[in-house]
Amino acid sequence: MRRLWRRTWTAAVAATVVAASAVGCSSDSGDSNGQTTLRIIVNITPNLTEQYWTGLFANYEKSHPDVKIKLELTGTVSAQAKLTQDLAAGDPPDIAQQITPTKENASLFADLSDQDWIKDTPLVDQYAIDGKRYLVGVGVQIQSLVFYNKAAFTKAGLVAADIKTLDQFQDAMGKLKAAGYAPLQTAGQWVPGGQFTLVNDSGLLTADADWYAKRKAGSVTFAGSDYVKYLERYKNWISQGYLQKSALGLTYADGQTDFVNGKSAMYVMGSFFVPAADAAKKSDDIGVFTMPTDGAYPSGQVGNIANPYVVASASKHKAAAIDFVKWLTTDPTAIESQLAADGNLRKGFTYKMSSLGTAVQQILDASPSVLVKAGERQPISGFSSELNTQVQSLYSNATAQQVAAGLDKWWNSQK
């Protein structure tokens, strides 16, 4: 799952960014030993491990012996937080992965619009800002998915194809709980907000793809919209014990492991879950269906660009960095490796998929749309983090109405 930049960040490091940008005007002259070292920040995940990245980058180095790719580890922080730290320190990297530029911070990234090769990369136009293209990616990731334990469904007498509405989804949770399963797996960290988003946006954005653009314009509010309805649903699942409060103490990786090992019956997550099931050799034991909804069914798939890359405008080796990003997003071998590693998809590219991966592809094929929150439809910076905080408050004493009002108050305060 991807997080957005905090709105306050740009102002906080503006002076540093100006200084860093001035440094970045130097040429691609290479290091003292004649070799160009490109520093790249990536997110480390259960699928995209340090070992995976170094192996992928080694393939580029073999064909470009004068270039060394240096992986910048983020530790316990996200790629965006690591990039923030480096820019604030006046030590910018050359490339960052899993970053979504906004109007507020677009000047920090190289405009790639003049690169002819970007036109064939996925969703590049949907992520344009004022007609300029800063972000290029490898594939498409879909997220409006419910994975389920086939044995649990059999024991509870459930048929996945029959679950199309949120009422039916909730009834299924009750039957799974009665059958002795934790009905719906969650975890701490970003997971509650991420999962709620997939439930909410599948219905909300299928009905009105421009909802977040309208919220920016002030013509809609959280408290006066279907957000309240979906928050009430989520609160009820907590009250019924369908979502376990103790799960907030789990990391994302631990929650995923619990589901893979059969400790829970269902798991709301994106297509990037598939490789984890494959690695555990559990893909044949897990099924998947598209997110149930109170409205049109099937809903659009909430999705985004997969493995996106930006080049820092302050890079000392900008031309070399752009060439590396071109390889990452256009070389067939590099593309297929990244698609397979994180369970992503791209038109014209295939790789050997498990039964679960094939089922996800079929859901995408049947989806009426891919709902991308980018450009004018992108929520304001920091929203995903605030939403996650507010959703987690539902596990204590907060009501749906209080959370919706809190989201409006926070959103309005960011202007």
Secondary structure as GFF3:
##gff-version 3
##sequence-region A 1 415
A	DSSP	alpha_helix	8	12	.	.	.	ID=ss1
A	DSSP	alpha_helix	14	23	.	.	.	ID=ss2
A	DSSP	beta_strand	36	41	.	.	.	ID=ss3
A	DSSP	alpha_helix	50	63	.	.	.	ID=ss4
A	DSSP	beta_strand	67	72	.	.	.	ID=ss5
A	DSSP	alpha_helix	79	88	.	.	.	ID=ss6
A	DSSP	beta_strand	95	97	.	.	.	ID=ss7
A	DSSP	three_ten_helix	106	108	.	.	.	ID=ss8
A	DSSP	three_ten_helix	116	120	.	.	.	ID=ss9
A	DSSP	beta_strand	139	142	.	.	.	ID=ss10
A	DSSP	beta_strand	145	149	.	.	.	ID=ss11
A	DSSP	alpha_helix	150	156	.	.	.	ID=ss12
A	DSSP	three_ten_helix	160	162	.	.	.	ID=ss13
A	DSSP	alpha_helix	166	178	.	.	.	ID=ss14
A	DSSP	beta_strand	182	185	.	.	.	ID=ss15
A	DSSP	alpha_helix	191	207	.	.	.	ID=ss16
A	DSSP	alpha_helix	211	217	.	.	.	ID=ss17
A	DSSP	alpha_helix	227	239	.	.	.	ID=ss18
A	DSSP	three_ten_helix	245	249	.	.	.	ID=ss19
A	DSSP	alpha_helix	252	260	.	.	.	ID=ss20
A	DSSP	beta_strand	264	268	.	.	.	ID=ss21
A	DSSP	three_ten_helix	271	273	.	.	.	ID=ss22
A	DSSP	alpha_helix	274	279	.	.	.	ID=ss23
A	DSSP	three_ten_helix	283	285	.	.	.	ID=ss24
A	DSSP	beta_strand	286	290	.	.	.	ID=ss25
A	DSSP	beta_strand	301	306	.	.	.	ID=ss26
A	DSSP	beta_strand	309	311	.	.	.	ID=ss27
A	DSSP	alpha_helix	318	330	.	.	.	ID=ss28
A	DSSP	alpha_helix	332	342	.	.	.	ID=ss29
A	DSSP	alpha_helix	355	366	.	.	.	ID=ss30
A	DSSP	beta_strand	370	372	.	.	.	ID=ss31
A	DSSP	three_ten_helix	375	377	.	.	.	ID=ss32
A	DSSP	alpha_helix	383	393	.	.	.	ID=ss33
A	DSSP	alpha_helix	400	413	.	.	.	ID=ss34
###
